[in-house]
Amino acid sequence: MESQTQTDTPVHPADQPFEVERLSRGGALLYVFHGIGVTLGMGILWMLEVVRNSYFRLLDRTNVKARTRPASAFPPGRPRRRPIADAPHP
């Protein structure tokens, strides 16, 4: 049997000293712009939620009843007959 040397055994990351990698200017700017984008996106969602809440509160105040039948994306009746079109040629 061969004995394993110190270089053959894997080294656990916790056993190594911690080193902080420095960000480049471009990397730091990327993180800043990403944070700004996330903040703007969350702000837009929050504003849409405010509008939605105020709309439903207005409906509650005016005593508008909810739909009595389920809404459907398809109109009632038979669908229209459409001519079959050929596939476009590249």
RAQUIBEL-V579713 format. One record per residue. N is the residue number from 1. PSI is psi as a letter, one per 30 degrees, with the letter a starting at -180 (* if undefined). OMEGA is omega in degrees with one decimal (999 if undefined). Layout:
# RAQUIBEL-V579713
n = <N | N>
psi = <PSI | PSI>
omega = <OMEGA | OMEGA>
This chain:
# RAQUIBEL-V579713
n = <1 | 2 | 3 | 4 | 5 | 6 | 7 | 8 | 9 | 10 | 11 | 12 | 13 | 14 | 15 | 16 | 17 | 18 | 19 | 20 | 21 | 22 | 23 | 24 | 25 | 26 | 27 | 28 | 29 | 30 | 31 | 32 | 33 | 34 | 35 | 36 | 37 | 38 | 39 | 40 | 41 | 42 | 43 | 44 | 45 | 46 | 47 | 48 | 49 | 50 | 51 | 52 | 53 | 54 | 55 | 56 | 57 | 58 | 59 | 60 | 61 | 62 | 63 | 64 | 65 | 66 | 67 | 68 | 69 | 70 | 71 | 72 | 73 | 74 | 75 | 76 | 77 | 78 | 79 | 80 | 81 | 82 | 83 | 84 | 85 | 86 | 87 | 88 | 89 | 90>
psi = <k | k | k | k | l | e | f | f | k | k | k | k | f | f | f | l | k | k | k | k | k | k | k | l | e | e | e | e | e | e | e | e | e | e | e | e | e | e | e | e | e | e | e | e | e | e | e | e | e | e | e | e | e | e | e | e | e | e | e | e | e | g | h | k | l | l | k | f | l | k | l | k | f | k | l | l | a | k | l | k | k | k | k | k | k | l | k | k | k | *>
omega = <176.8 | 176.9 | -179.5 | 177.8 | -178.3 | -177.7 | -178.6 | -177.6 | 178.7 | -179.0 | 179.1 | -178.5 | -179.8 | 179.8 | -179.7 | 177.5 | -177.2 | 177.8 | 179.5 | 176.8 | -179.6 | 177.7 | 173.1 | 179.4 | 178.9 | 178.5 | 178.3 | 177.8 | 178.2 | 178.0 | 179.8 | 179.9 | 176.6 | 178.2 | 178.0 | 179.2 | 178.8 | 179.8 | 178.3 | 178.6 | 178.8 | 177.6 | 178.1 | 177.6 | 179.7 | 179.1 | 176.4 | 177.6 | 177.5 | 179.2 | 179.9 | -179.9 | -179.2 | 178.0 | -178.8 | 175.2 | 176.5 | 177.4 | 178.0 | -179.2 | 179.8 | 175.0 | 176.4 | -178.3 | 177.2 | 179.2 | 179.2 | 176.8 | -178.1 | 178.3 | -179.3 | 177.4 | -176.9 | 179.3 | 179.4 | 178.8 | -179.1 | 177.1 | 179.1 | 173.9 | 179.0 | 177.5 | 178.8 | -178.3 | 176.4 | 177.5 | 180.0 | 179.4 | -178.5 | 999>
